[in-house]
Amino acid sequence: MSYNIGSSHWIETRDSVIARITFNDPDVFCAIEATGNTRPYLEAALTDYNMLQTFGGSPNLSESHIFYRKNMFTVLDSGFVEMDTYGGYTGPRRYVNWARLEEATSQNQFLIYASHFLFVFPTNVDSGTVGQYRHADGMVQLMDMHSSLNIPMITVGDFNADSTKDVMQFLLHQTPLTFDSTTFNNPIVLEDSWYVANPTVQKPGTVGNGMSAIDWILATPDTRINKAIIDDQGVNPNGNNPSDHLPLMIWFDLSEITSNREITHHQDIMVFPNPFQEHIQFEIELDKPERISIEIIDITGKVVYNTAATEYGKGKHQIGLHLSALADGPYFYTLQGYDQFRTGVIIKNYAR
């Protein structure tokens, strides 16, 4: 579970925050905006969990903390990395807090990363955006350092950006980021857990007013996700959500881990530009011949465009689609081959 517990009504809603956590009963829980004013209450109330002691005797250094169920996991390794922001920044220091956990029964391992990206204020758009770029780049470079472990990697948190923002295109589609003559490349293939589990259902908003989807659980393709929810319950009689954000939760299967190396041909896909206006490209790289077809599906689940299954040889290919007839908005794509099935989101945003 990833849950930004920040609230302007903390004293009033804090027990509802605890209720949402205990109701959903996660094995691992990443608390975002768990500050010196709110984190101690979590630690006292969540008696079935340990809080990862990444920051030792100085937990107030960070507002992102990882809790894990007692007697269920062994912490094999953990740490934190402070992220660069921008010149003149005076807010809370930004970190990626991470842990390598081993589940007691299966002895399978996975990596979890927790982050809170900068908020981009209207009066400081350029600097805030650069701060988000640097955080995203630092996060995936850290993950790349761990990629030789060849285990599932899950990165979560409040990224303060929806799927249309360049920083999320970088994370979700490996679209390079460039600023100040510097180009960042993302070496890690990440999937939005919501669409892995719910490929034809539009992702709901993740903030209390339901308008913006800026909280994320992203995972490498070897994470066997089978369910994902966004919990919108617990609203009190005054209309206040337990937090300003909603908790996100996934279920994934640790009993059978598939190596990233075993599914390379499943994950080598790039979609660009995204958002698009009329034309969009799917770039795929196959390690063996495949018959590939693509379907475009609207948010009601209706197939609005499809291609015939076509044979592609080993190597890199580009498949271009002309989608000018589609209305503006989000769509889902499915790319299907002999033994692979990939899904994702594309957004049509015609510039007028």
Backbone hydrogen bonds in HBPLUS format (Angstrom, degrees):
<---DONOR---> <-ACCEPTOR-->    atom                        ^
c    i                          cat <-CA-CA->   ^        H-A-AA   ^      H-
h    n   atom  resd res      DA  || num        DHA   H-A  angle D-A-AA Bond
n    s   type  num  typ     dist DA aas  dist angle  dist       angle   num
A0030-CYS N   A0001-MET O   2.76 MM  29  6.08 168.8  1.77 157.5 160.7     1
A0002-SER N   A0248-LEU O   2.87 MM 246  5.27 155.4  1.94 145.9 153.8     2
A0248-LEU N   A0002-SER O   2.89 MM 246  5.27 171.0  1.90 160.2 162.1     3
A0003-TYR N   A0030-CYS O   3.04 MM  27  6.32 162.6  2.07 175.5 172.5     4
A0032-ILE N   A0003-TYR O   2.95 MM  29  5.91 172.7  1.96 134.7 136.9     5
A0005-ILE N   A0032-ILE O   2.95 MM  27  6.14 145.8  2.07 160.4 157.6     6
A0244-ASP N   A0006-GLY O   2.95 MM 238  6.06 173.4  1.95 160.3 159.8     7
A0012-GLU N   A0009-HIS O   2.99 MM   3  5.38 119.3  2.37 109.9 125.1     8
A0013-THR N   A0009-HIS O   2.88 MM   4  5.97 149.5  1.97 156.0 165.7     9
A0014-ARG N   A0010-TRP O   2.76 MM   4  5.18 131.3  1.99 156.1 156.9    10
A0016-SER N   A0013-THR O   2.91 MM   3  5.15 125.9  2.21 104.6 119.8    11
A0017-VAL N   A0013-THR O   3.00 MM   4  6.40 144.9  2.13 151.7 162.7    12
A0018-ILE N   A0014-ARG O   3.10 MM   4  6.46 160.3  2.14 147.9 151.7    13
A0019-ALA N   A0015-ASP O   2.90 MM   4  6.10 148.1  2.01 135.9 145.5    14
A0020-ARG N   A0016-SER O   2.94 MM   4  6.21 149.4  2.03 146.1 152.5    15
A0021-ILE N   A0017-VAL O   3.14 MM   4  6.46 156.0  2.20 149.6 156.0    16
A0022-THR N   A0018-ILE O   2.89 MM   4  6.13 172.5  1.89 159.1 160.7    17
A0023-PHE N   A0019-ALA O   2.82 MM   4  5.79 151.5  1.90 142.4 151.0    18
A0024-ASN N   A0020-ARG O   3.12 MM   4  6.14 164.8  2.14 140.5 144.5    19
A0025-ASP N   A0021-ILE O   2.81 MM   4  5.93 137.0  2.00 143.3 156.7    20
A0069-ARG N   A0027-ASP O   2.90 MM  42  5.23 150.3  1.99 161.8 160.7    21
A0029-PHE N   A0067-PHE O   2.84 MM  38  5.03 167.1  1.85 145.2 149.0    22
A0067-PHE N   A0029-PHE O   2.75 MM  38  5.03 166.0  1.77 154.2 158.8    23
A0031-ALA N   A0065-HIS O   2.80 MM  34  5.24 150.2  1.89 159.9 164.5    24
A0065-HIS N   A0031-ALA O   2.94 MM  34  5.24 160.5  1.98 147.3 152.9    25
A0033-GLU N   A0063-GLU O   2.89 MM  30  4.74 108.9  2.41 126.6 143.8    26
A0034-ALA N   A0063-GLU O   2.76 MM  29  4.72 157.1  1.81 144.4 138.2    27
A0038-THR N   A0035-THR O   3.05 MM   3  5.24 136.4  2.25 103.0 114.7    28
A0039-ARG N   A0035-THR O   2.69 MM   4  5.36 166.3  1.71 157.0 161.8    29
A0041-TYR N   A0038-THR O   3.16 MM   3  5.57 128.1  2.45 108.3 120.8    30
A0042-LEU N   A0038-THR O   3.36 MM   4  6.78 152.9  2.44 148.8 156.3    31
A0042-LEU N   A0039-ARG O   3.00 MM   3  5.14 117.2  2.40 102.1 117.6    32
A0043-GLU N   A0039-ARG O   2.99 MM   4  6.32 164.1  2.01 160.7 164.9    33
A0044-ALA N   A0040-PRO O   3.01 MM   4  6.18 154.7  2.07 144.9 151.0    34
A0045-ALA N   A0041-TYR O   2.98 MM   4  6.08 152.2  2.06 145.4 152.9    35
A0046-LEU N   A0042-LEU O   2.87 MM   4  5.79 163.4  1.90 160.3 163.0    36
A0049-TYR N   A0046-LEU O   3.19 MM   3  5.72 162.2  2.22 118.7 121.1    37
A0070-LYS N   A0048-ASP O   2.94 MM  22  5.86 174.5  1.94 147.7 148.9    38
A0050-ASN N   A0068-TYR O   2.87 MM  18  5.50 165.5  1.90 161.1 161.3    39
A0068-TYR N   A0050-ASN O   2.90 MM  18  5.50 155.8  1.96 154.4 162.1    40
A0052-LEU N   A0066-ILE O   2.75 MM  14  5.51 175.2  1.75 175.6 177.3    41
A0056-GLY N   A0053-GLN O   3.14 MM   3  5.08 165.1  2.16 104.9 108.1    42
A0058-SER N   A0055-PHE O   2.87 MM   3  5.40 160.7  1.91 137.4 141.5    43
A0061-LEU N   A0058-SER O   3.09 MM   3  5.88 168.1  2.10 123.7 126.5    44
A0062-SER N   A0059-PRO O   3.35 MM   3  6.19 155.7  2.41 120.5 123.0    45
A0072-MET N   A0069-ARG O   3.36 MM   3  5.74 155.5  2.42 129.7 128.0    46
A0104-ALA N   A0072-MET O   2.87 MM  32  5.42 163.4  1.90 154.5 152.8    47
A0074-THR N   A0102-GLU O   2.90 MM  28  5.11 152.0  1.98 141.3 150.5    48
A0102-GLU N   A0074-THR O   2.91 MM  28  5.11 151.2  1.99 143.9 153.1    49
A0076-LEU N   A0100-ARG O   2.89 MM  24  5.54 148.9  1.99 161.2 169.9    50
A0100-ARG N   A0077-ASP O   2.76 MM  23  5.14 166.5  1.78 149.9 148.7    51
A0079-GLY N   A0098-TRP O   3.10 MM  19  5.55 155.2  2.16 142.9 141.9    52
A0098-TRP N   A0079-GLY O   2.97 MM  19  5.55 174.1  1.97 158.6 158.0    53
A0081-VAL N   A0096-VAL O   3.02 MM  15  5.37 147.5  2.13 139.5 149.7    54
A0096-VAL N   A0081-VAL O   2.93 MM  15  5.37 146.7  2.05 145.3 155.8    55
A0083-MET N   A0094-ARG O   2.73 MM  11  5.44 168.6  1.74 144.2 148.3    56
A0089-TYR N   A0086-TYR O   3.13 MM   3  5.71 156.7  2.19 140.6 139.3    57
A0097-ASN N   A0114-ALA O   3.08 MM  17  5.21 164.1  2.10 151.1 152.8    58
A0114-ALA N   A0097-ASN O   2.81 MM  17  5.21 154.6  1.87 152.7 161.3    59
A0099-ALA N   A0112-ILE O   2.99 MM  13  5.50 146.4  2.11 150.6 159.3    60
A0112-ILE N   A0099-ALA O   2.99 MM  13  5.50 159.6  2.03 157.2 163.9    61
A0101-LEU N   A0110-PHE O   2.95 MM   9  5.65 156.8  2.00 172.9 173.4    62
A0110-PHE N   A0101-LEU O   3.05 MM   9  5.65 147.3  2.16 151.3 160.8    63
A0103-GLU N   A0108-ASN O   2.94 MM   5  5.69 163.4  1.97 169.3 166.0    64
A0107-GLN N   A0103-GLU O   2.79 MM   4  5.02 138.6  1.96 142.4 153.8    65
A0111-LEU N   A0152-PRO O   2.89 MM  41  6.27 161.0  1.93 154.7 161.1    66
A0154-ILE N   A0111-LEU O   2.90 MM  43  6.14 156.5  1.95 147.5 154.8    67
A0113-TYR N   A0154-ILE O   2.86 MM  41  6.25 145.6  1.98 156.4 162.6    68
A0156-VAL N   A0113-TYR O   2.89 MM  43  6.14 165.9  1.91 153.3 155.9    69
A0115-SER N   A0156-VAL O   3.07 MM  41  6.39 142.9  2.21 146.9 158.1    70
A0117-PHE N   A0158-ASP O   2.93 MM  41  6.36 150.2  2.02 149.7 159.4    71
A0124-ASN N   A0121-PHE O   2.89 MM   3  5.20 161.0  1.93 114.4 120.7    72
A0128-GLY N   A0124-ASN O   2.98 MM   4  6.03 168.4  1.99 159.8 163.7    73
A0129-THR N   A0125-VAL O   2.90 MM   4  5.93 159.3  1.94 151.6 157.5    74
A0130-VAL N   A0126-ASP O   3.02 MM   4  6.23 159.9  2.06 148.5 153.8    75
A0131-GLY N   A0127-SER O   2.94 MM   4  6.21 153.8  2.00 148.2 155.9    76
A0132-GLN N   A0128-GLY O   2.99 MM   4  6.34 148.8  2.09 145.0 153.0    77
A0133-TYR N   A0129-THR O   2.91 MM   4  6.26 157.9  1.96 150.8 157.2    78
A0134-ARG N   A0130-VAL O   2.93 MM   4  6.20 163.5  1.96 154.2 157.8    79
A0135-HIS N   A0131-GLY O   3.03 MM   4  6.22 152.9  2.10 142.5 150.0    80
A0136-ALA N   A0132-GLN O   2.89 MM   4  6.10 170.8  1.90 157.8 159.9    81
A0137-ASP N   A0133-TYR O   2.90 MM   4  6.10 164.8  1.92 154.2 158.7    82
A0138-GLY N   A0134-ARG O   2.88 MM   4  5.98 163.4  1.91 145.2 150.5    83
A0139-MET N   A0135-HIS O   2.90 MM   4  6.06 154.0  1.96 150.0 157.3    84
A0140-VAL N   A0136-ALA O   3.06 MM   4  6.35 167.2  2.08 154.7 156.4    85
A0141-GLN N   A0137-ASP O   2.96 MM   4  6.08 153.0  2.04 151.2 159.0    86
A0142-LEU N   A0138-GLY O   3.06 MM   4  6.18 150.9  2.14 140.1 147.5    87
A0143-MET N   A0139-MET O   3.00 MM   4  6.32 157.7  2.05 146.9 153.3    88
A0144-ASP N   A0140-VAL O   2.82 MM   4  5.98 149.2  1.92 139.8 148.6    89
A0145-MET N   A0141-GLN O   3.09 MM   4  6.36 143.8  2.22 139.5 148.0    90
A0145-MET N   A0142-LEU O   3.11 MM   3  5.16 122.9  2.45  95.5 109.7    91
A0146-HIS N   A0143-MET O   2.92 MM   3  5.08 132.0  2.15  99.0 112.8    92
A0147-SER N   A0143-MET O   2.99 MM   4  6.14 113.9  2.44 139.3 157.0    93
A0147-SER N   A0144-ASP O   3.14 MM   3  4.91 149.1  2.24  95.3 104.6    94
A0149-LEU N   A0146-HIS O   2.95 MM   3  5.80 165.5  1.98 127.2 131.9    95
A0150-ASN N   A0147-SER O   2.99 MM   3  5.54 153.0  2.07 113.5 121.1    96
A0220-THR N   A0153-MET O   3.01 MM  67  5.58 149.2  2.10 155.0 163.7    97
A0155-THR N   A0218-LEU O   2.85 MM  63  5.32 154.7  1.91 148.2 156.4    98
A0218-LEU N   A0155-THR O   2.92 MM  63  5.32 171.0  1.92 162.8 159.8    99
A0157-GLY N   A0216-TRP O   3.04 MM  59  5.61 141.8  2.19 157.0 155.9   100
A0216-TRP N   A0157-GLY O   2.90 MM  59  5.61 164.9  1.92 160.9 164.9   101
A0159-PHE N   A0214-ILE O   3.05 MM  55  5.86 140.7  2.21 158.6 165.1   102
A0165-LYS N   A0162-ASP O   3.14 MM   3  5.86 160.2  2.18 121.5 126.8   103
A0168-MET N   A0165-LYS O   3.03 MM   3  5.49 130.2  2.28 108.5 120.8   104
A0169-GLN N   A0165-LYS O   3.06 MM   4  6.45 148.3  2.17 148.5 158.4   105
A0170-PHE N   A0166-ASP O   2.93 MM   4  6.16 149.3  2.02 148.2 156.2   106
A0171-LEU N   A0167-VAL O   3.17 MM   4  6.44 149.3  2.27 133.3 140.7   107
A0172-LEU N   A0168-MET O   2.73 MM   4  5.77 168.0  1.75 152.3 156.1   108
A0173-HIS N   A0169-GLN O   2.83 MM   4  5.18 149.6  1.92 129.7 138.8   109
A0175-THR N   A0169-GLN O   3.30 MM   6  5.64 175.2  2.30 122.2 120.8   110
A0174-GLN N   A0170-PHE O   3.14 MM   4  4.52 125.1  2.46 112.2 117.2   111
A0177-LEU N   A0184-PHE O   3.03 MM   7  5.04 154.1  2.10 140.0 147.4   112
A0184-PHE N   A0177-LEU O   2.63 MM   7  5.04 160.4  1.66 153.4 160.6   113
A0179-PHE N   A0182-THR O   2.90 MM   3  5.35 153.3  1.98 151.1 157.3   114
A0182-THR N   A0179-PHE O   2.81 MM   3  5.35 158.4  1.86 119.8 127.3   115
A0191-GLU N   A0219-ALA O   2.79 MM  28  5.35 156.1  1.85 144.8 152.0   116
A0219-ALA N   A0191-GLU O   2.98 MM  28  5.35 155.1  2.04 143.6 151.3   117
A0195-TYR N   A0192-ASP O   3.09 MM   3  5.76 121.1  2.46 115.9 127.2   118
A0196-VAL N   A0192-ASP O   3.18 MM   4  6.50 144.1  2.32 148.8 158.9   119
A0193-SER N   A0217-ILE O   3.07 MM  24  5.86 164.5  2.10 162.9 167.6   120
A0197-ALA N   A0193-SER O   3.13 MM   4  6.28 160.2  2.17 149.6 152.6   121
A0198-ASN N   A0194-TRP O   2.71 MM   4  5.74 144.4  1.83 143.4 155.8   122
A0201-VAL N   A0198-ASN O   3.19 MM   3  5.46 172.5  2.20 120.3 121.0   123
A0206-THR N   A0212-SER O   2.67 MM   6  6.02 162.3  1.70 135.9 137.5   124
A0246-LEU N   A0206-THR O   2.74 MM  40  5.13 160.1  1.78 145.7 143.0   125
A0210-GLY N   A0207-VAL O   2.77 MM   3  5.26 158.5  1.82 120.8 128.0   126
A0208-GLY N   A0244-ASP O   2.66 MM  36  4.93 159.7  1.69 141.2 135.0   127
A0223-THR N   A0220-THR O   2.98 MM   3  5.85 160.5  2.02 133.0 134.7   128
A0225-ILE N   A0223-THR O   2.81 MM   2  5.74 125.3  2.11 115.7  99.0   129
A0253-ASP N   A0224-ARG O   2.91 MM  29  5.33 152.3  1.99 138.6 142.4   130
A0226-ASN N   A0251-TRP O   2.95 MM  25  5.86 164.6  1.97 150.9 155.4   131
A0251-TRP N   A0227-LYS O   2.90 MM  24  5.14 152.3  1.98 144.1 144.3   132
A0229-ILE N   A0249-MET O   2.88 MM  20  5.43 159.0  1.93 156.4 163.0   133
A0249-MET N   A0229-ILE O   3.03 MM  20  5.43 162.0  2.06 153.0 153.3   134
A0231-ASP N   A0247-PRO O   2.98 MM  16  5.54 156.7  2.04 162.0 166.7   135
A0236-ASN N   A0240-ASN O   2.95 MM   4  5.44 164.1  1.98 148.2 147.3   136
A0239-GLY N   A0236-ASN O   2.77 MM   3  5.36 161.7  1.80 127.1 130.6   137
A0262-GLU N   A0259-SER O   3.02 MM   3  5.22 139.3  2.19 101.2 112.5   138
A0263-ILE N   A0260-ASN O   3.14 MM   3  5.44 151.2  2.22 105.9 114.2   139
A0266-HIS N   A0263-ILE O   2.90 MM   3  5.22 148.7  2.00 109.2 119.4   140
A0267-GLN N   A0264-THR O   3.09 MM   3  5.48 141.3  2.24 107.8 117.8   141
A0269-ILE N   A0267-GLN O   2.93 MM   2  5.78 125.2  2.24 112.6  96.5   142
A0285-GLU N   A0268-ASP O   2.98 MM  17  5.31 144.4  2.11 152.7 152.5   143
A0270-MET N   A0283-GLU O   2.79 MM  13  5.00 149.7  1.88 142.0 151.8   144
A0283-GLU N   A0270-MET O   2.74 MM  13  5.00 170.3  1.75 156.5 159.3   145
A0272-PHE N   A0281-GLN O   3.02 MM   9  5.36 157.6  2.08 146.1 153.3   146
A0281-GLN N   A0272-PHE O   2.73 MM   9  5.36 163.9  1.75 153.9 159.6   147
A0276-PHE N   A0347-ILE O   2.90 MM  71  6.38 151.4  1.98 157.2 166.7   148
A0349-ASN N   A0276-PHE O   2.83 MM  73  5.88 170.0  1.84 167.3 170.6   149
A0323-LEU N   A0278-GLU O   2.67 MM  45  5.19 158.6  1.72 179.5 172.3   150
A0280-ILE N   A0321-LEU O   3.05 MM  41  5.44 155.6  2.11 151.2 158.0   151
A0321-LEU N   A0280-ILE O   2.88 MM  41  5.44 167.6  1.90 165.6 169.9   152
A0282-PHE N   A0319-ILE O   2.82 MM  37  5.02 158.1  1.87 140.3 147.9   153
A0319-ILE N   A0282-PHE O   2.78 MM  37  5.02 159.2  1.82 142.6 149.9   154
A0284-ILE N   A0317-HIS O   2.86 MM  33  5.38 155.2  1.92 154.1 161.8   155
A0317-HIS N   A0284-ILE O   2.78 MM  33  5.38 157.7  1.83 160.1 165.9   156
A0286-LEU N   A0315-GLY O   2.81 MM  29  5.11 160.8  1.84 142.8 141.1   157
A0315-GLY N   A0286-LEU O   2.89 MM  29  5.11 160.1  1.93 134.3 140.9   158
A0290-GLU N   A0312-TYR O   2.90 MM  22  5.42 158.7  1.95 156.1 163.3   159
A0312-TYR N   A0290-GLU O   2.73 MM  22  5.42 163.1  1.76 163.0 168.3   160
A0292-ILE N   A0310-THR O   2.83 MM  18  5.36 157.0  1.89 149.9 144.3   161
A0310-THR N   A0292-ILE O   2.98 MM  18  5.36 162.7  2.01 135.4 137.0   162
A0293-SER N   A0336-GLN O   2.97 MM  43  5.41 150.4  2.06 149.1 158.6   163
A0336-GLN N   A0293-SER O   2.92 MM  43  5.41 164.2  1.95 156.9 161.8   164
A0307-THR N   A0294-ILE O   2.89 MM  13  5.41 145.8  2.01 153.0 162.3   165
A0295-GLU N   A0334-THR O   2.96 MM  39  5.26 156.6  2.02 148.8 156.4   166
A0334-THR N   A0295-GLU O   2.98 MM  39  5.26 151.0  2.07 144.5 150.8   167
A0296-ILE N   A0305-TYR O   2.74 MM   9  5.00 161.3  1.77 152.9 151.7   168
A0304-VAL N   A0296-ILE O   2.82 MM   8  5.74 153.0  1.89 150.2 159.4   169
A0297-ILE N   A0332-PHE O   2.76 MM  35  5.06 164.0  1.79 155.3 159.4   170
A0332-PHE N   A0297-ILE O   2.85 MM  35  5.06 170.5  1.86 153.7 156.8   171
A0298-ASP N   A0302-LYS O   2.89 MM   4  5.49 159.6  1.93 156.0 156.6   172
A0301-GLY N   A0298-ASP O   2.97 MM   3  5.47 163.4  2.00 117.6 122.9   173
A0326-LEU N   A0323-LEU O   3.22 MM   3  5.73 161.9  2.25 113.5 118.8   174
A0329-GLY N   A0348-LYS O   2.91 MM  19  5.22 160.4  1.95 136.9 141.9   175
A0348-LYS N   A0329-GLY O   2.89 MM  19  5.22 165.4  1.91 152.1 147.6   176
A0331-TYR N   A0346-ILE O   2.78 MM  15  5.32 156.3  1.83 167.3 167.5   177
A0346-ILE N   A0331-TYR O   2.88 MM  15  5.32 162.6  1.91 144.0 149.7   178
A0333-TYR N   A0344-GLY O   2.95 MM  11  5.45 158.8  2.00 136.6 142.1   179
A0344-GLY N   A0333-TYR O   3.13 MM  11  5.45 138.6  2.31 145.1 148.6   180
A0335-LEU N   A0342-ARG O   2.76 MM   7  5.06 159.7  1.80 148.5 155.4   181
A0342-ARG N   A0335-LEU O   2.89 MM   7  5.06 169.6  1.90 148.5 151.7   182
A0337-GLY N   A0340-GLN O   3.02 MM   3  5.16 167.1  2.04 144.0 144.5   183
